[in-house]
């Protein structure tokens, strides 16, 4: 077999060539606490040693990384913490709000929980200076259930806005925390890092809302890590509504300790190209993870989503349901893997991916999988790809509906399995509007 590199592979190191020592010039790291500087240095050493992914690697075979516009971007710059806060329409529904924009970010204490020190929501640099006991351990012990790759270490090295959220032991937040991204600067890159630490027996929700206009070319390289302590319960909802020329890379992980639970819903509608990894490690006995996703790609959008359900301890559970639709010339890729590590007996894990292909030019790929290194467990997966059921369409039309209305009802019903699990009405309404607009 020939080992000659393809043109794509020859270009592969070039598409992120700007992320080197010179890129730190745009980051204000002079006054960062030592633990953050050390973490950046260690991550950068690993980043330099890792090869850039290319289209002949299995994980990237369906999404050529050279399509991301890093070469056109102006470079990474630190976002400044600002005391001025521009309110958003959902803010009053939460206990605290983090607003991240172009060049600056701010934090609002809506119900007084931050003033009362019920929870901590701080810039990562401030948290590392004031509470190194909380931050340091979570910088060293990543929530990731697998080795970090090129883009994970890029974020670890060059993050330009960091947020630290701590829910103390036994605290239950009534409303939760909103983190909203409103990006608009053309040819810019946003590299946010979000750390959420939930103490034992705590309960909280974190909602992310990601928006940008259609016109400017924007690149994101995002990272989110959740640490869920014993008997804690954390709900996360991410609503991605990026504009038509935003390119999105995200690597999100949760580590769940004994009897803890994470309930995570991802909702992907925007962006030109998205490449997302999303996983949980139920690392303590009795821990559980509920992982749900909904996506709807139209036009020439390209969504590539990879999920991992890692079971590191016995008697742990995970359940995943990802549902998506594609139309026009859009493409979706789903790659899922359940991993049961040695000794993880009594595991109960399920993974399901359902896809609607609504146009002849659209395409959906589904690749669920299992990696079992133990016995005495129950793990299964399944996937479906197809258009709307002809008999269901016929039934609705026989009841007096025209074809367009019948299709609309079936598509909305397909999406409702996921949308109906969202406890916030205003988020459900936003999802309904997205689905309606995409059905046309």
N, C-alpha and C positions, 0 to 999 in steps of 0.2 A: 504494500500500500504506500502511495506517495505521501511524504511528510511535508510537501511544499505548502506554504501558507497561502490561504485565499486572500483576496484584496481586503476583505472585511477584517481578517485577523491581523493583517499588516497595519491596518488603521487602528486596531483596538486600543493600544496604549495612548493614542493621540487624542481620543475624544475627551479624556479627563486629564490631559497633560498639564493643564494650568493649576492643578491641585498638587503643588510641591512646596518647598520651603518658601518660595516667593508669595504664595497665597496667604501666609500668615501675616503679611504686611497689612492686609485689610482688616485683620482681627485685632481688637484692643485687648491683648492678653497680659499687658504689663502689670496690672494690679490684681490679676487673678490669684486666688489662694494656691499654695504650693500643691495641694492635692489635685487641683484641676490641671495645673501645668504638667505635673508628672503624668497624669492620665492622658493628656494630649500627646506628650512625647512618646509614651509607650504605644499609644494607638498609631501614631505616625510611623513609628518604626515597623509596625506590623503592616500598615497600609503600603509602605514602600516595598515590602518583601512580597506582597501578594500580587499575582498577575492580574491584569485587567481582564474581565470576562469578555468573551467573544461569542459569535453565533454558532460555533461548533461545540460549545459546552451544552450539555443537555438542558440545564436550567434556562439557558438563554437562546436555545435553538429556535424558538418561535417569536422571540423579541430581540432583534439585533440591537445591542447596546449602543452601537455607533449612530443610531437614530436620535439619541438624546443630544440636544444642542449645546453641550458644554463649551465647544470651541467658540460660540457666538456670544458668550456671556461676559459681563464686565468684571466678574470676580466676586469672591465672597467678602462681605463687609459686616462688622459687628452691628447689631441692632442695639440702640441705646435705650435704657430704661427711662420712661417719661412719667411725670406726675400728672400730666394732662391726659384725660380719658375721653374718647369719643364713644358715646353710648350706642348700643345696638338694640334691635327690636326684641330680642329674647332675654336681655340681661336680667330683667327683674324677676325672671322665673328661677334664678339660681342664687346660691349663697355667695358665690364669688365668681368673677369673670376675669379672664386673661385675654387681652386684645393684642394681636400681633399684626403689625402693618409693615409698610416700607420704611426701613431705617429706624424704627422705634417700636417698643412694646410697653404696655401698661397693665396694671392690675387694679381691679375695683372690688372693694369689700361691700357687697350689697346688703347683707343682713347682719353685719357686725361680727361674723365668726373669726375674721382675721384679727380684728382689734382685741377680741376676747381670747385670742390664741387658742381657739377651739381647733383650728387647723392651721397649717402653714402653706401659703402659696407665695413663693419667693423666686426672684431671679436665681439661677443656679449658682452664680458666683457669690451672691450674698448668703445663700443657704450654706455653701461650703465654708464661708468665713465664720458664720455665726453658729452653725450646727454641724461641725465636721464629724461628730459622732454618728449622725444620721446619714450624711452624704457619702463619706469615704467608703464604707463597706459596700454600698450599692454601685459605686463606680468600679470597684474591683471585681465584684461578683455579678456579672451580667445575667439578666433574666433569660438570655437566649438559650435555647435548648440545643444549639449546634454551634460549630465554630463560626466566628465572624468572617464575612466576605469583604470584598473590595469596598462596596458602598456602605456597609456597616462601619468599617474602620475610617472611611472618608468622613462620615458623620461624627464619629468619636474624635477625630482629629480637628475638624474644621467647623464644628457647630458654631453658628453665629447668634443664636438665641437659645438660652437654656432656661427651663422652668422646672422648679422642684415643688411637688405637692406632697404633703405629709398629713395623713389622717391618724391622729394618735389612738392608742389602744382604747377600745371601748366606745369611741365616738361614733355617732350616727348622724350624718348630714341629711337634713330633711329635703333639700332641693338639689344639691350637687354643685359641680363646678363646670363652667363653660369656658372652653378655650377656642377662640375664633381667630381665623387667619383671613386677613383682607389684604391681598397683595395686588399691586397694580404697576409697579415700576418695570418698564420694558428691559429686556436683556439682563435680568437680575436672577440671582440664585438665593434661595432661602434654605438654610440648613438648621432646622430646629431640633432640639433634643428635649424630650419631656420625660421626667422621672416621677413616678407616682409610687409612694410607699404607704401602704395601708397596714396599720398596726393590728394586733390581735383583737378579734371580736369587733372590729370597726365595720362600718357600712357606709358606702358613698357611691356617687355616680359622677363620671366625667364625660362630658359631651364635647366633641370637637366639630367645628363647622369651618370648612375650607372653601374660600371663594376668591375669584379673580375675574377681571373683565376678559372678553373674548380676544381682543386685539393683541396685547403685548405678549412677547415670548418670555416665558418665565420657567425656571427649573427649580424643583424642590428635591431635596434629599433628606427625608424625615426619619426620625427614630423615636420610638416610644417604648418605655420599659415600665412594667407594672410589677411591684413586689407585694404580694397578697399574703399576709401573715396568717397564722393559725386561726381558724374559725372566722376570718374576715370575709366580707362579701363586697365585691367591687363590680359595678356595672359600667361599661364603656360603650359609647355610641359615637361613631365617626360618620359624618355626612360630608361627602366629598362632592363639591359643586364647582370645581375649577373651571376657568374659561377655556375656550377652544384651542388656545395656543400655549397652555400650561402643560409642562411635562413633569410627571410625578413619579418619584421613587420613594418607597416607604418600607421600613423594616420594623415591625412591631412585635413585642414579646411580652408575655406574662408568666411569672413564676408563682405558683400557688402552693402554699404550705399546708400542713395537716388540717383537714376538715375545712379548708378555705374554699371559696368559690369565686370564679370570674364569669361574668355574663357579658359577651362582647358582640356588638352588631356593627358591621361595616356596610356603608351604603355608598356605592360608587356610580356617579353619573357624569362627572365632568372630565376635563383634560383631553389632550390630543393622544398622548401615550402614557399609560400607567404601568409600572412594574412594582408589585407589592408582595411582600412576604409578611405573613401574619401567623403567629403561633403561640402555643401555650405549653408550659411544662408543669403538669400536675405532679409536683415533686414531693409532696407529703402524703402519707397514708390518709385516705378518705377525701382527698381534694377532688374538685370537679371543675369542669370548664364547659360552658355553653357557647358555641361559636357559630354565629349566623351572618350571612352576607346576602346583599341584593345588588345587582348591577344591571345597567341597561345602556348599551352602546349603540350609537347611530352614526350616520355619515361615514367617515373614515376613522373613527375612534378605534383604539387598540387597548384592551385591558388584559393584563397578564397578572393573574393572582395565584399565589402559592401559599398553602396552609400546611402547618405541621401541628399534629397533636401528639405531644411527647408525654409518655408515662414513665416516670422514673421510680415510682414507688408502687407497692401493691395496693389493691383495693381502691383504685382511683377510677374516675369516670370522665368521659368527654363525649360530647354530642355536637356534630357539625352539620349545618344545612346551608348550602350556598345555592342561590337561584339567580339566574340571569337571562337576559334577552338581548339579541343582536338583530339589527336590521340594516338596510342599505348595503354599504360595503364594509361595515364594522366587523371586528374580530374580537373574540374573547378567548382567553386561555385559562384553564383552571388546572393546577397541579396540586394534588393533596396527598399527604402521607401521614399515616398513623404509625408511631414508633413505640413499641413496648420493649423497654430495656430489660436486661437480665435481672431476674428476681421480682419483676413487677407482676406477680401473680394476682389473679382476681380482678384484672382490668376489664372494664366494660366500655368499649369505644365504638362509635359509629360515625360514618362520614357519608354525606349524600350531596351530589351536585346535579341540579336540573337546569337544562338550557332550552330556551325557545329560539329557534332560527326563523325569523319572520320575513326574510327576503332571500331571493336566489343568490344574491351577491354577498350575503353575510356568511360568517363562519364561526363555529364554536368548537373548541377542542377541550376535552375533559380527560384527565389522567389521574384518577384516584389510585391510592396504593397503600400497601401494608409492609411494615418491617418488624417482624416479630422475633424477639430473641428470648422468649420465655414460653411457658405453657400454662395451662389452667387459666384461661382468659376467654373473653368474648369480644372479638373485633370483626367488623364488617364494613363494607363500603359499597356504593352504587352510584351510577350516573345515568342520565338520560339526555338525549339531544334530538330535537325534532320540532316540527311546526305545531300549530294548534290542532287539537283533535277534531277531525272532520265530523264525527258523530255529534260532538258537543256543539259545533257550529250549526249543524243541521237542526238540532233540537231547539236552539235559541231562535233560529230563523223561522221554524215552524210555529213559534209562539208570537210571530208578528214583528220581530226585529229585523232591520236590514243587516247586511253582512258587516259593514263597518262598526255598527253598534254591538253586534254579537262578538266581533273580534275584540273590541275594547273591553267588554265585560270579562271575557276569558283571560285577557292579559292582566287586567287589574286584579282578578281573582288569583292568578298565579303569583303576583307580587305580594298579595296581602298576607301570605304565610309568614313573610319576614316583617313587613311593615306593621302588621298587627301586634308584634311583640315589643314595639317601641312604647315606653310608658309616657312620653311627652307628646301631647296632642299637636303642638306646633311643629314638631319634627315630622310627625306623620303627615301633616298637611303639606309640608315642603316636599316630602317623598311623593305624595299623590300628584302634586303639580308637575314634578319631573316626569313621572310615568305618563301623565296625560299629554304633556308636550311631546314626548318621544313616540307615543302611539300615533299622534298626528290626526 
